[in-house]
Amino acid sequence: MTSALLLLVLGGDPRPSLEERALSAYQRRDYAAACRLYRAATKAHPENAGLWADLGLCLHHLPAAKAGEAADAERRAIAAANGDAGREVRLSAYYNLDLIQGALELPTPGGHITEKRCETRTDRKCPGSSIQVCAEDRYEGGNGTGETVSYLSFRAGASDSEGPTFDLETGVSDFFVTSRSCEIRDVARCEQWLSSLSSENRRALDGWVGACVKAGENDTYPPDEKDCTLNICRGDFAVPDGGAPYAAVLALLGQKEDECLEDLRRSTQRTLEEMQARGADCRVVHVDVCNRRVGLVCDRDGKKVAEEHDVP
């Protein structure tokens, strides 16, 4: 067996390092000992970003740790992990921050599609830099067939009107999808549904429209032919002596409504499935003003993944 003294003579040291001892204590769930050793390791090697990330996670498990101390250690890790070489450590720190503090408090949409809420983030370590974070809702459905998407946008500098942005989708509302209906709200749908009427029934409809126009001549806002056509479709005008033609109109409207409801059910289901497939729950856990980076943790395909994006 090689002795410890011989190893020292040959240049090797059989004693475990502070980091190895800290990891061993952490794996035993002796968090007090592990954190004490990680503190000593970061004091000996303050430039080691990985040690700071490990200390932060250890402090997260230590009830006696001061509030905010674990998150501060993770931010020290991010600051020490420079360039491309430090990216993996930064990702680990983002992951840890999600466990420790969750998402940062950032602006939220104002509830109206045209309203944007913004804040400017600065860092005293780089007083000449800033990142503006804005939250807004954007309706992306087109003609009432899609969804409202909530975004966080990040832009270097204090202006919210110029320059490229990094846009993060933070939520999708299906209100405009699920609130669609087959109610006859405009004359275009009414006329479309009645376009297949027989010529005989069409003449009867024209007669009812004429009677409706005449009946409203003395109203404050007299109806025109389109108004009356819509009123007949919606049942707002009592058709005199409609007979078989009126029964045919009602039957056709009922048929078209059934077809519309079935089409609406299918398209709504398809849209909701597409929304669900594209969705990812992402949380912003760190905004690095000095290096213009955003750290995220996203739930993708049932897995938690740390990501990093540059701010243009």
TADASUL-V623536 format. One record per residue. N is the residue number from 1. RES is the residue in one letter. SS is DSSP state (H for helix, E for strand, L for the rest). PSI is psi in degrees with one decimal (999 if undefined). Layout:
<<N,RES,SS,PSI> <N,RES,SS,PSI>>
This chain:
<<1,M,L,132.6> <2,T,L,130.6> <3,S,L,160.7> <4,A,H,-37.3> <5,L,H,-43.3> <6,L,H,-39.3> <7,L,H,-37.8> <8,L,H,-41.0> <9,V,H,-39.8> <10,L,H,-4.7> <11,G,L,-0.1> <12,G,L,154.7> <13,D,L,112.5> <14,P,L,-11.4> <15,R,L,134.8> <16,P,L,147.5> <17,S,L,168.7> <18,L,H,-41.7> <19,E,H,-42.2> <20,E,H,-40.0> <21,R,H,-38.8> <22,A,H,-43.6> <23,L,H,-40.9> <24,S,H,-43.9> <25,A,H,-39.6> <26,Y,H,-43.1> <27,Q,H,-26.7> <28,R,L,-2.8> <29,R,L,25.3> <30,D,L,76.7> <31,Y,H,-30.7> <32,A,H,-47.2> <33,A,H,-42.8> <34,A,H,-45.6> <35,C,H,-37.6> <36,R,H,-41.5> <37,L,H,-38.5> <38,Y,H,-35.9> <39,R,H,-44.0> <40,A,H,-37.4> <41,A,H,-41.8> <42,T,H,-30.4> <43,K,H,-37.3> <44,A,H,-31.8> <45,H,L,70.6> <46,P,L,-16.8> <47,E,L,-7.0> <48,N,L,102.0> <49,A,H,-37.5> <50,G,H,-36.6> <51,L,H,-39.3> <52,W,H,-40.5> <53,A,H,-41.8> <54,D,H,-38.5> <55,L,H,-42.6> <56,G,H,-44.5> <57,L,H,-37.4> <58,C,H,-45.9> <59,L,H,-30.4> <60,H,H,-31.1> <61,H,L,-1.7> <62,L,L,109.5> <63,P,L,-30.5> <64,A,L,-5.0> <65,A,L,147.4> <66,K,L,150.2> <67,A,L,131.9> <68,G,L,-9.4> <69,E,H,-39.7> <70,A,H,-45.3> <71,A,H,-37.6> <72,D,H,-39.3> <73,A,H,-39.0> <74,E,H,-37.8> <75,R,H,-33.2> <76,R,H,-39.1> <77,A,H,-44.6> <78,I,H,-42.1> <79,A,H,-33.9> <80,A,H,-18.8> <81,A,L,90.0> <82,N,L,149.0> <83,G,L,-165.1> <84,D,H,-33.1> <85,A,H,-27.7> <86,G,H,6.3> <87,R,H,-42.6> <88,E,H,-37.6> <89,V,H,-41.4> <90,R,H,-41.6> <91,L,H,-40.8> <92,S,H,-38.9> <93,A,H,-38.0> <94,Y,H,-44.0> <95,Y,H,-45.0> <96,N,H,-40.4> <97,L,H,-35.1> <98,D,H,-38.0> <99,L,H,-39.0> <100,I,H,-48.6> <101,Q,L,-17.1> <102,G,L,-158.2> <103,A,L,148.8> <104,L,L,155.9> <105,E,L,106.5> <106,L,L,167.8> <107,P,L,150.5> <108,T,L,153.4> <109,P,L,149.9> <110,G,L,-5.0> <111,G,L,-8.6> <112,H,L,140.3> <113,I,L,-32.8> <114,T,L,-6.1> <115,E,L,130.1> <116,K,E,134.2> <117,R,E,130.5> <118,C,E,157.0> <119,E,E,151.1> <120,T,E,126.6> <121,R,E,134.8> <122,T,E,170.5> <123,D,L,126.2> <124,R,H,-17.3> <125,K,H,-18.9> <126,C,H,76.9> <127,P,L,-19.8> <128,G,L,0.4> <129,S,L,153.7> <130,S,E,158.1> <131,I,E,128.3> <132,Q,E,131.0> <133,V,E,124.6> <134,C,E,145.2> <135,A,E,136.7> <136,E,E,158.6> <137,D,E,137.6> <138,R,E,126.9> <139,Y,E,121.1> <140,E,L,14.3> <141,G,L,-43.3> <142,G,L,114.6> <143,N,L,33.5> <144,G,L,21.4> <145,T,L,4.0> <146,G,L,-151.2> <147,E,L,163.1> <148,T,E,126.1> <149,V,E,132.5> <150,S,E,137.3> <151,Y,E,148.5> <152,L,E,128.9> <153,S,E,140.2> <154,F,E,128.8> <155,R,E,135.3> <156,A,E,136.6> <157,G,E,174.1> <158,A,L,-7.2> <159,S,L,140.5> <160,D,L,14.9> <161,S,L,-8.1> <162,E,L,152.7> <163,G,L,159.7> <164,P,L,162.0> <165,T,L,157.7> <166,F,E,118.7> <167,D,E,129.0> <168,L,E,121.3> <169,E,E,123.0> <170,T,E,-10.2> <171,G,E,154.2> <172,V,E,126.3> <173,S,E,132.4> <174,D,L,18.3> <175,F,H,-47.8> <176,F,H,-20.2> <177,V,H,-52.8> <178,T,H,-14.2> <179,S,L,0.1> <180,R,L,151.0> <181,S,L,173.6> <182,C,L,17.4> <183,E,L,140.6> <184,I,L,101.5> <185,R,L,-14.5> <186,D,L,162.0> <187,V,H,-23.4> <188,A,H,-46.4> <189,R,H,-40.4> <190,C,H,-49.5> <191,E,H,-35.0> <192,Q,H,-44.6> <193,W,H,-31.2> <194,L,L,4.7> <195,S,L,-20.5> <196,S,L,12.8> <197,L,L,147.0> <198,S,L,159.4> <199,S,H,-36.5> <200,E,H,-45.7> <201,N,H,-29.0> <202,R,H,-40.3> <203,R,H,-38.2> <204,A,H,-41.5> <205,L,H,-43.8> <206,D,H,-37.0> <207,G,H,-41.3> <208,W,H,-37.9> <209,V,H,-43.6> <210,G,H,-40.8> <211,A,H,-35.8> <212,C,H,-44.0> <213,V,H,-44.5> <214,K,H,-39.4> <215,A,H,-25.4> <216,G,L,12.8> <217,E,L,-33.8> <218,N,L,6.2> <219,D,L,159.7> <220,T,L,-40.0> <221,Y,L,86.9> <222,P,L,135.4> <223,P,L,149.6> <224,D,L,-172.1> <225,E,H,-37.4> <226,K,H,-41.6> <227,D,H,-43.4> <228,C,H,-36.9> <229,T,H,-44.1> <230,L,H,-41.3> <231,N,H,-38.6> <232,I,H,-43.8> <233,C,H,-37.3> <234,R,H,-2.2> <235,G,L,18.2> <236,D,L,-4.8> <237,F,L,124.1> <238,A,L,110.7> <239,V,L,122.5> <240,P,L,126.5> <241,D,L,54.9> <242,G,L,-38.2> <243,G,H,-147.7> <244,A,H,-40.5> <245,P,H,-41.1> <246,Y,H,-37.3> <247,A,H,-37.7> <248,A,H,-39.4> <249,V,H,-45.9> <250,L,H,-39.3> <251,A,H,-41.2> <252,L,H,-42.4> <253,L,H,-40.2> <254,G,H,-41.6> <255,Q,H,-45.4> <256,K,H,-34.6> <257,E,H,-40.7> <258,D,H,-43.2> <259,E,H,-41.4> <260,C,H,-44.3> <261,L,H,-39.5> <262,E,H,-43.8> <263,D,H,-40.2> <264,L,H,-40.3> <265,R,H,-45.2> <266,R,H,-45.7> <267,S,H,-35.9> <268,T,H,-44.1> <269,Q,H,-42.7> <270,R,H,-44.4> <271,T,H,-42.9> <272,L,H,-38.1> <273,E,H,-39.9> <274,E,H,-39.3> <275,M,H,-42.7> <276,Q,H,-38.9> <277,A,H,-35.0> <278,R,H,-15.6> <279,G,L,146.4> <280,A,L,129.0> <281,D,E,104.3> <282,C,E,138.4> <283,R,E,131.9> <284,V,E,117.5> <285,V,E,-15.2> <286,H,E,135.4> <287,V,E,114.5> <288,D,E,99.3> <289,V,L,-43.9> <290,C,L,-40.0> <291,N,L,3.4> <292,R,L,58.1> <293,R,E,153.3> <294,V,E,126.5> <295,G,E,129.7> <296,L,E,158.7> <297,V,E,123.6> <298,C,E,145.0> <299,D,E,107.8> <300,R,E,122.7> <301,D,L,40.7> <302,G,L,5.9> <303,K,E,147.7> <304,K,E,123.5> <305,V,E,130.6> <306,A,E,138.9> <307,E,E,159.3> <308,E,E,135.7> <309,H,E,141.4> <310,D,E,146.3> <311,V,L,122.8> <312,P,L,999>>
